Amino acid sequence: MAGIGHRRGHDSSDGSVAGERTGNVAVTAWPDLADALVAELVASGKVSAPEWQAAMREVPRHEFVPKFYELRDREWREVTPESEPVRWLERVYTNKPLVTQLGELHHGGIGPTSSSSAPSLMARMLEALDLHDTHTVLEIGTGTGYNAALLAHRLGDERVFSVDIDPNLVDAARQRLRHAGYEPHLAAADGAGGWPDDAVRFDRLIATCAVNRVPPAWLRQTRAGGLVLVDLKVGTSAGNLVALHSNGDGTGQGHFLDGHSAFMLMRGETHPPISGYPQRNRRQAHRRHTSVMEERPWESPVWWFLACLSMPPGVRFGYTLHPVTEQPAAVSLSCPDGSWCEVSLEVTRDGRAVWESGPSYLWSAVEQARDIWTAHDQPEWSRLGLTVTAGEHLVWIDGPTGPRWVLPPSSSVVGAPPPGECSAERGDGGHHEQQECE
């Protein structure tokens, strides 16, 4: 193993023992908690490589998460060593993502703007990078600095680069990294442009944020044959991690990874509009029936992803509630371009009633995607791939000559509704629309 970074009991520059105390709270139990977390990840098959097991045991995660936020009773509450010492430390060493920063969201509300990902997701991505001792790696999204510390533990400081658009996050991460015994290269810059010095080239690039299109700089700054690992999201719950082999010229190709990922959208990416979704009036819609019995297609990740590839950007989903019982009566999909559909939950001998209107028939896209997905034996993520060229993103099944979808140059990505911010509003015909929370 190339990088030997912080060890338990490593003496810090001020003479204290790094990792033993945060604020006024003793955290000497952290090595046992870290061991238990790694044992859990190993047992569940989330991490297997010895070098990453060692890194997750020996890098003190609590030093990178001095506080986090939890949603309680629809309000964000700060958890610190001073406010809830036991809960703080135990949560830091559980396999859960932690919200580490709140800020104003694009719709104007307050919500998460930075987080520390679940350790299982970190481990899966780090193993997927297939790092070798001589590799250099660029991380997009420094965040707390914990992931950069894991990389530095594996490769050594000089081979790890990390960039974040938020200078405050970068400054805080730099201090935490130094205290833990690491000094990788950090920069405050827009991650869409990659590393600020465009002449630098990397063997691996890992993005800890979601994008709706892969920025050309990421593939250009990655050497030919190198790997770019990124969470591609084209809609709500629509997308996953894809590992692209770079051609060194801003183009690349690779497969999606099995499993699930749910990163925050990279700041600067196109967001959905706050308003402008159509009012739904069944009297003005095309009515037909569908044989699709699945009520929530968004719960079938590959099928839903394929459906969103043929929908306008900004699709959101939810239920229409019955005006009397206020129980779900139909599934609804809608887009800012005026497209919408409702699909009755009632099953008749003709199937389920569908009402569609607007420039695109949204449920038709769901049906067509299901037909293709079923005809190809319901492929898992790893049978899907992505080709990125100078002019387009091409998604395919079983190779670029198989079924394929061309994505437009840019698109809106709709993330999950902010926690605690689902709303109900009255629609046409006395119905209510309930936006679905994930």
N, C-alpha and C positions, 0 to 999 in steps of 0.2 A: 504494500500500500504506500502510495507516494506521500500523501500529506499527513503529518503527525501534528495535530493541532492541540486544542485544550484537552487536558485530562482532569479527572476528578482530583480535587485537592491542589490544582495548579496555583502557585502563588502569583497573585496579581501585583502590579507595580507599586501599590500602596501598602504592601505587606499583609493584606488580608488574604483569606482563602476564597478564591473566586467560586461563586455558586453556593456558599454557605449561608448567606444572609441577604435578603432583599428588603430594603426599608428597615422596619423594626421586627421583622418576622424571620425566625430561624427556618431554613429550608434544607437542613441537613438530610432529610429523608428523600431528597430528590433522586439519588442514585437507585434506590430500591424501586421508586415509582417508574423511573426510566426503564429499568430492567423488566418490570412487569408489563409495561407498554410494549416493549420489543418482543417479549415472549408471546403476548397476545397477537401481535402482527405476524410473527413467524407461524404460530399455530393456525392462523386463518389464511395463510398463504399470501399475505400482503407484502412480505419482504423475505428474501431468501439469501441474497448476496451477503457474505460475512462482512465486507467492508461497509455496507450500509447499516447492518446491524450494529457494528461497532460505533459508527458515527452517531446513530440515534441513542445509543447508550451513553456516549461520552460528551456530546454537545448539550449543555444545559438549556433546555427550551425555556425554562422559567426566566432566564436572564433576558430573553428576547420578547417576552410577553409580561411586562410588569403590571399590566392591567388589561382587562378585556370587558366587553359589554354583552349583556344578556337581555333579551326581551321578556319582560315580566309584566303581566296585566297591561299589555299593549304599550308599555313604556320601556325605554332603554335604561338599564341600570348598570353602573360601573362596578366591577368586581376587582378589588385590589388586595394586596397582602395585609393592608391595614383594616379594610372593611370586612372581609371574609377570608381570613388566612387559610383555613383548611380547604374551603371550596375552591379558592383561587389555585392553590398548588395542585390539588387533585384534578381539577379540570384541565390544567395545563398539560398534565401527563395522561390524558385520556385521548382516545382516537376520535376526536371531534374537531371541527373547524372552530376558530375563535375570532369574533369580530374585535379588531384592535383599534379601529378609528371610525368615528362618525363624522359626517359632513353633509352639506346640502346636495341633494340628488338633482338629476336633471329636471324632474317635475316640481322641484321646489321643496319637497319634504326633507326630513332629516333621516339618514340611514347609513348603512355601512359603506365606507369608502376604502377600507383596507382590512385585511384579515390574515390570520395564520391558518393555512389550509390543514385539513385533517392529515395526521401523520401517515395514514395508509395511502392517501393520494400522493403525498410527497414521495414516499418510498416507491410506489409504482412508477412514477415519472422518472425518478432518479435511476431506477434499474433499467427502464426503457431507453435511457440515454446511451447505455452500453459504453460507459467511459473507460478509457485506458489511461495509464499513468502519465503519458506524455500529452494528453489532450488539454486544450484550452476550451473554456466554456463561457458563454454569455447568458446571463439570466435577465429576462425582461420582467421587472416588477420586484424590486428589492424588498418592499414591505418591511417586516420586522427585522430582517437580516438573518433569520434562522435558517432558511434554505441555503443562503450563501455560506453560512457557517458549515453546514453539512457538506457542501461542495468543497470548501476549503479544507475540511478535515480529510476528505478523500484525495484531493489533487495538490494541495498546498496553495498558499495565498496567491502566488505569482501567476497561477493558471486560471484564476476565477475572476470574472468581471460581472458587475451587476449594475443595472440602470433603473431608475424610477423617476417619474415625472414630478413627484412631490419632494422638494428639497428638504422639508422638515423630516420626512420619513428617512431620507438618505442620511441626514445628520445624526438622527437618533440611532439608526442601524449601525453607523460607523462607530459610535461610542460603545454600543453593546458588543459589537464584534471585537473591538480592541480589549474590552474588559474580559471577554471570554478567550482571548488569546489569538485572534484572527485579524488579518489586515488584507482582505482581497481588494481589488480595484473597484471603486464605486464612483458613480456619476449621477448627477441630477439632470435629467434630460428626457425628452419625449421618447418613450420606448419604441414608438412606431418607426423611428429613424435608426434603431439599433444603437450600437456604441457610437458616441459622438465623433470619434476619430474613424472615419469611414475607411481608412487604409488598413485597419486592423482586421485580421481574419481569424475565425474560430473553427474548432472542430465540431462543437456542439452548441446549440442554442435551445434554451428552455424558457417558455413563457408561462408565468404564473398568473395569467389573466386571459380572458376570452376575447377573441376578435371575430368579426364577421367576414374578413378577408385577410389573407396572410400578407403582411407588408413586404414589398419587394426587397427592402433593405435587409430583412432577416435572412433571406436566401442568398442575397448577394454577399453578405458578410460571413457566411458560412462556407468553408472550403468545399470544393467539389468532392462529393462522396461523404461529406459531413451530414449531420442529422439536425433537423429542426423539429422540436416537439411543441405543439401548440394546441389549444382548445378552440376549435372552430365552431362557432354558434351562428346559425342562420335564422333562428327564431326562438320562441319560448320553448325551453327544454329540447331544442332541436340542434343536436350536434354532439361532438365528442373530441377526445384527443386524437390527433393525427400526427404520425411520424413521417416527415418528408425528407427524402434524400436530396440534398442540394446538388445542382449542377454548377454552382459557383458563379452564376451569371444572373441571379434573381429568379431562376426557375427551379422547379423540383417536382418530385413525385413520391408518393408513398401510400401506406395503408392506415386506416383508422385502427385504434386499439380497442380491444374488448374491455368492458367495464363501463364505468360512469365517471363523469367529471362535471363540476359545477363551479367554475371560476367566475369572479366578478368581471364585467365587461371592462376592457382597458379604457381608461379615461382618454377622451379624445375621439373614441369611436362614435359612429352615428347612433343616436338614440331614437326611440320611437316618439311620435308626437304625443303631447300630453292629452290633447283632445282631437276631435275631428273624426272619430269613429261614427259610422252611419247609424241612424235610427232605423230599426227594423219594422217593416210593415208587411205582414204576410199577404195582405190583399194585393200588393204590388209585386209579389215575387212569383217565380216559377215554382210550381208544386209538382212533386213526383214522389216515388218511393225508392228506398234503398234496401239492399239485402245485407248490408253491413250491420251486424248486430252488436259489435263492440261499442260500448257507450263512450269510452274515453280513449280515443286513439293516441293521445299524447302520452299514455302510459306504456305504449309499445315503442321504445326509443328509435329503433331503426325505421320502422314504418312511418312514424311521425316525422322523422328527419327527411325521408324521401318525399313525403307529402308537402312539407314546407318548401322544398326545392322548387315546387311548381306553383306556389302561392305568391301573391304580392307580398312585399315586405311589411312587417309590423303586425302580423297576425296575432290575435289574442283569443283566448277561449274561456268559456264559462258555461253557466246554465241560465235558462229562462225559467223563472218560477211561476207556478200556477197562481192566477190572481186571487183565488179563494183560499186554497190550502197552503199557499206559499211554499209548496214542496217542488223540487225540480221536476219540470215537465218536458224540457227539451235541452239538448246541447246547443250551444251557439258558438260560431266562429265569426270574426269580423276583422276587416283591414281598413287602414286609413284611406285607401283609394275608393271606398264606397262598397266594396264587396262584403257580403255577409251570407250566412246561412243559419238555419235552425233545423235540428233533427229531433223529431219526437222520440221520447223514451218509450212510448206505447208501441207494442209490436202487434200488427194485424196480419191477416193472411197474405197481404200484399207486401209486407215488410214494415219499415218505419217511414213515416211521412217526412219529406224534406222540402224546405222552402229555401230557395236561393235567389240572390239578386246581386246586381252590380257588374262591374267589368269582368270579374273572374268568378266562376262557380267553385266555391271553396270545398264543398263536400265532394264534388267530382274529382278534385285533386286528391282527396283522402282515398276515394275509391280506386282511382287509377294507381296510386302508390301501393295500395294493398294488393291489387292484382299483380303488379310487377314483383313485389316482395314475395307473394305466395308462389308465383310461377317459378321463382328461383330458390324454392325450398326455404323461405324465410331466413335469409342470411343474417349472421351476426355481424357486429361491427367490423371484424377483421377481414371480411370479404369485400368491404367497401374501401375505395381509395380516392385519392385526390391528385390531380395533375394541375400544377400552377405554371402558367406561361406569362409572357409579358402582357397578354391581352385578356386572359380569362382564367377562371377557376373551373375545372371540369371534375365533377363527382361521378364515380362509376362503380359498377358491381362486377367483380371478377376480371378486372382489366379494362383499359381505356376503350377497347372495342366492344365491350358489353353494354348493357343499358347505361345511359349516361345523361347527365344534366349539366348544362352550362349555366353558371351563375353570372349575373350582371356584374360590372366592375365594382359596384358598391351597393350596400343595402342596409336597412335598419335591422337591428337585432333587438328583440324585446326580451328583457330579462324577466325573471319572476317578479310578480308584484311585490313591493316593499313589505316586509313583515308587518302585520297589523294594519295594513292600509287597503284591504279589500273593501269595495264599496258596492252598494246596491242602488240601482236607479230605475225609475219607472220607464218602461218602453211602450211601444205602440200596442194597442189592443188590451191595455190594462195589465200587461205582464211586467214582471220585474226582471232585470238582468243582474245576475250575481257574478262578479268577476272571481275567477277561481284562484285561491292561494295554493302555492305548492308547499 
